[in-house]
């Protein structure tokens, strides 16, 4: 409907410009051009500064958390002038603050004299912890933008279900029996477990693709609240910065690091960027 109104407004303005031209025949061409320019500026100002009442919106974005990262997709449905309900699908990874990335052992020298090494690894890591989240939330208008350079401010609150996925972290270590390299995970064999905390026994990381066939699923719930600032010039565009806090609880203890305690509850602060569009349903 808003697109229809915009089209009608354009037609009315075009007719007005034509009528104005017939009234300003006595003006110079330069003065007539200036008047038409002012009319166009007035039209686009109305489109930029009008209240955002689009019925649907979709955006994608990325979030940096104090304990990891998240990618997300969001679909919103306007319920009233000040409320938008939305669904969000997320995928992310938790990082422990004690993670320490190390270079792998030197592997050789290339023809140009540069030393190259084995894959880097994270010292003391036991599992990668990923999450898939699905939730529903609501945006509540706090302040609309007064002009094209203004910022739309919404309070947000949101919650839903989380599926945690523990992936064993593999290292390439020196087998104490054969003195050859072997890829192992922590807990596979007590003989190899001590190598995870012995840098001299670690050759390097086994690579991102190792361990996906051994995922452990851990159900959970999550919730967040924050503020969203949308600075897009046109209301049909989503360009938003969001800041807030997030909490998650899982039904089993999550072990990320070998020498750090496992936990079920995670709490973090975050900052996110989202980009997308708005439209009216047909």
C-alpha positions as CSV (number, residue, x, y, z in Angstrom):
1,X,0.0,0.0,0.0
2,X,2.8,2.4,0.8
3,X,4.4,1.8,-2.6
4,X,1.0,2.7,-4.2
5,X,0.9,5.9,-2.1
6,X,4.5,6.7,-3.2
7,X,3.6,6.2,-6.9
8,X,0.5,8.3,-6.6
9,X,2.5,11.0,-4.9
10,X,5.0,10.9,-7.7
11,X,2.2,11.3,-10.3
12,X,0.7,14.2,-8.4
13,X,4.0,15.9,-8.1
14,X,4.6,15.4,-11.8
15,X,1.3,17.0,-12.6
16,X,2.1,19.8,-10.2
17,X,5.4,20.4,-12.0
18,X,3.6,20.6,-15.3
19,X,1.0,23.0,-14.0
20,X,3.8,25.1,-12.5
21,X,5.6,25.2,-15.8
22,X,2.5,26.7,-17.4
23,X,2.4,29.4,-14.7
24,X,6.0,30.3,-15.0
25,X,6.4,30.9,-18.7
26,X,7.5,34.4,-17.9
27,X,10.4,33.1,-15.8
28,X,13.8,32.5,-17.2
29,X,14.8,28.9,-18.0
30,X,17.3,28.9,-15.1
31,X,14.5,30.0,-12.7
32,X,12.2,27.3,-14.0
33,X,14.9,24.6,-13.5
34,X,15.5,25.8,-10.0
35,X,11.8,25.5,-9.2
36,X,11.6,22.0,-10.6
37,X,14.7,21.0,-8.6
38,X,13.1,22.3,-5.4
39,X,9.9,20.3,-6.1
40,X,11.9,17.1,-6.6
41,X,13.8,17.7,-3.3
42,X,10.5,18.2,-1.5
43,X,9.2,14.9,-2.9
44,X,12.1,12.8,-1.9
45,X,12.3,14.4,1.5
46,X,8.8,13.2,2.1
47,X,9.7,9.6,1.0
48,X,12.8,9.7,3.2
49,X,11.3,11.2,6.3
50,X,7.9,9.5,6.3
51,X,7.1,7.2,9.2
52,X,8.2,3.6,8.6
53,X,5.0,1.5,8.3
54,X,6.2,-1.3,6.0
55,X,4.5,-4.6,6.8
56,X,7.4,-7.0,6.2
57,X,11.2,-6.9,6.5
58,X,14.0,-9.3,5.9
59,X,17.7,-8.9,6.9
60,X,20.9,-10.9,7.3
61,X,23.8,-10.0,9.5
62,X,26.8,-11.0,11.7
63,X,27.3,-10.6,15.4
64,X,30.5,-10.4,17.4
65,X,30.1,-11.8,20.9
66,X,32.4,-11.5,23.8
67,X,32.7,-15.3,23.6
68,X,32.5,-16.0,19.9
69,X,30.7,-15.1,16.7
70,X,27.2,-15.5,15.1
71,X,25.7,-15.3,11.6
72,X,21.9,-14.7,11.3
73,X,18.8,-14.3,9.2
74,X,15.7,-12.4,10.3
75,X,12.1,-12.1,9.1
76,X,9.8,-9.5,10.6
77,X,6.0,-8.9,10.6
78,X,4.6,-5.5,11.6
79,X,1.9,-5.8,14.2
80,X,1.3,-2.1,14.9
81,X,2.9,1.3,14.4
82,X,5.3,0.7,17.2
83,X,5.7,-3.1,17.2
84,X,7.4,-5.6,14.8
85,X,7.4,-9.3,15.6
86,X,10.3,-11.2,14.1
87,X,11.8,-14.7,13.7
88,X,15.5,-15.3,13.7
89,X,17.7,-18.2,12.6
90,X,21.3,-18.2,13.9
91,X,24.5,-20.2,13.6
92,X,27.5,-19.5,15.8
93,X,30.5,-20.7,17.7
94,X,31.6,-20.2,21.3
95,X,35.2,-19.4,22.0
96,X,36.8,-19.8,25.4
97,X,38.7,-16.7,26.6
98,X,41.7,-19.0,27.5
99,X,42.1,-20.2,23.9
100,X,45.7,-19.7,22.7
101,X,46.4,-20.3,19.1
102,X,49.9,-21.7,18.3
103,X,51.8,-22.3,15.1
104,X,52.5,-25.9,14.1
105,X,55.9,-27.4,14.0
106,X,58.2,-26.4,11.1
107,X,57.6,-28.7,8.2
108,X,60.3,-27.7,5.7
109,X,61.8,-25.1,3.5
110,X,60.3,-24.1,0.1
111,X,62.5,-23.4,-3.0
112,X,62.5,-19.7,-2.2
113,X,64.0,-20.3,1.3
114,X,60.8,-19.7,3.3
115,X,60.0,-22.0,6.2
116,X,56.5,-23.5,6.2
117,X,54.8,-25.2,9.1
118,X,52.1,-27.7,10.0
119,X,48.6,-26.4,10.6
120,X,48.2,-24.1,13.6
121,X,46.4,-25.4,16.7
122,X,44.7,-24.2,19.9
123,X,46.6,-25.3,22.9
124,X,44.5,-27.2,25.5
125,X,41.3,-27.3,23.4
126,X,39.0,-30.3,23.8
127,X,35.9,-29.5,21.7
128,X,34.6,-27.0,19.2
129,X,31.2,-25.8,20.4
130,X,28.7,-24.6,17.7
131,X,25.1,-23.6,18.1
132,X,22.0,-23.4,15.8
133,X,19.3,-21.2,17.3
134,X,15.7,-20.5,16.3
135,X,13.7,-17.9,18.2
136,X,11.0,-15.3,18.1
137,X,11.2,-11.7,19.4
138,X,9.7,-8.2,19.2
139,X,11.0,-4.8,18.3
140,X,9.4,-1.8,20.1
141,X,9.8,1.6,18.7
142,X,11.5,4.1,21.1
143,X,12.2,6.9,18.7
144,X,11.5,7.5,15.0
145,X,14.0,9.4,12.8
146,X,13.0,13.0,12.4
147,X,14.8,13.4,9.0
148,X,16.8,11.5,6.5
149,X,19.9,11.8,8.6
150,X,18.1,10.6,11.7
151,X,18.2,7.2,13.4
152,X,15.3,4.8,14.1
153,X,15.7,3.3,17.6
154,X,14.0,0.1,18.7
155,X,14.2,-1.9,22.0
156,X,14.4,-5.6,21.3
157,X,13.7,-8.7,23.3
158,X,13.9,-12.2,22.0
159,X,14.2,-15.9,23.0
160,X,14.0,-19.4,21.7
161,X,15.5,-22.9,21.4
162,X,19.2,-23.7,20.8
163,X,20.8,-26.8,19.5
164,X,24.4,-27.1,20.8
165,X,26.8,-29.2,18.8
166,X,30.1,-30.4,20.3
167,X,32.7,-31.4,17.8
168,X,35.8,-33.2,19.0
169,X,39.0,-31.2,18.5
170,X,41.7,-33.3,16.8
171,X,45.4,-32.8,17.0
172,X,48.3,-34.2,15.0
173,X,50.7,-35.5,17.6
174,X,53.8,-37.7,17.9
175,X,52.8,-41.3,18.7
176,X,55.0,-42.3,21.7
177,X,55.0,-45.9,20.5
178,X,55.9,-45.5,16.9
179,X,57.4,-41.9,16.9
180,X,55.1,-41.2,13.9
181,X,52.4,-38.6,13.5
182,X,48.9,-39.6,14.4
183,X,45.6,-37.7,14.6
184,X,43.8,-38.0,17.9
185,X,41.0,-36.4,20.0
186,X,41.1,-35.9,23.7
187,X,39.7,-38.9,25.6
188,X,40.4,-41.3,22.8
189,X,43.3,-43.0,24.6
190,X,44.9,-42.0,28.0
191,X,48.3,-42.5,26.4
192,X,47.6,-39.7,24.0
193,X,45.7,-37.4,26.3
194,X,48.8,-36.1,28.0
195,X,50.1,-34.9,24.6
196,X,47.3,-32.3,24.4
197,X,49.1,-30.3,27.2
198,X,52.6,-31.1,26.0
199,X,53.7,-28.7,23.3
200,X,56.7,-30.8,22.4
201,X,54.4,-33.7,21.5
202,X,52.1,-31.6,19.2
203,X,52.9,-31.5,15.5
204,X,49.9,-29.3,14.6
205,X,46.2,-29.1,14.1
206,X,44.3,-31.8,12.3
207,X,42.2,-29.3,10.3
208,X,38.7,-28.0,10.3
209,X,37.1,-31.0,8.6
210,X,38.1,-33.5,11.2
211,X,35.5,-34.6,13.7
212,X,32.2,-33.6,12.0
213,X,31.0,-37.2,12.0
214,X,31.2,-37.4,15.8
215,X,29.0,-34.5,16.8
216,X,27.3,-34.6,20.1
217,X,23.9,-32.8,20.3
218,X,23.1,-30.7,23.4
219,X,19.6,-29.0,23.6
220,X,19.2,-25.6,25.2
221,X,17.4,-22.3,25.4
222,X,18.5,-18.7,24.8
223,X,17.3,-15.2,25.3
224,X,18.6,-11.7,24.6
225,X,17.7,-8.0,24.9
226,X,19.2,-4.9,23.5
227,X,18.8,-1.8,21.4
228,X,18.7,-1.5,17.6
229,X,19.7,1.6,15.7
230,X,18.7,1.8,12.0
231,X,20.4,4.7,10.1
232,X,19.2,3.8,6.5
233,X,18.3,6.9,4.5
234,X,15.1,5.3,3.0
235,X,12.6,3.4,5.2
236,X,12.5,0.5,2.8
237,X,16.1,-0.3,3.5
238,X,17.4,-2.0,6.7
239,X,20.9,-0.8,7.8
240,X,21.0,-1.5,11.5
241,X,23.5,-1.7,14.4
242,X,22.4,-3.7,17.4
243,X,24.0,-3.9,20.9
244,X,22.8,-6.0,23.8
245,X,23.3,-9.0,26.1
246,X,22.6,-12.7,25.5
247,X,22.1,-15.7,27.8
248,X,22.1,-19.4,27.0
249,X,21.5,-22.5,29.1
250,X,22.2,-26.1,28.0
251,X,21.1,-29.4,29.4
252,X,24.6,-30.9,29.7
253,X,28.0,-29.5,30.7
254,X,29.9,-28.1,27.8
255,X,33.7,-28.9,27.8
256,X,35.6,-26.5,25.5
257,X,39.0,-26.5,27.2
258,X,40.8,-29.4,28.9
259,X,42.1,-27.5,31.9
260,X,39.0,-25.2,32.4
261,X,35.8,-26.1,34.1
262,X,32.8,-27.2,32.0
263,X,29.6,-25.2,32.3
264,X,25.9,-25.2,31.2
265,X,25.2,-21.4,31.4
266,X,26.8,-18.8,29.0
267,X,26.3,-15.1,29.2
268,X,27.8,-12.5,26.8
269,X,27.5,-9.0,25.4
270,X,27.4,-8.5,21.6
271,X,27.4,-6.0,18.8
272,X,25.8,-6.8,15.4
273,X,25.3,-5.4,12.0
274,X,22.2,-6.2,9.8
275,X,21.3,-5.3,6.3
276,X,18.1,-6.0,4.3
277,X,14.9,-4.5,3.0
278,X,11.2,-3.8,3.9
279,X,8.1,-4.2,1.8
280,X,4.3,-4.4,2.0
281,X,2.5,-7.7,1.6
282,X,0.4,-8.1,-1.5
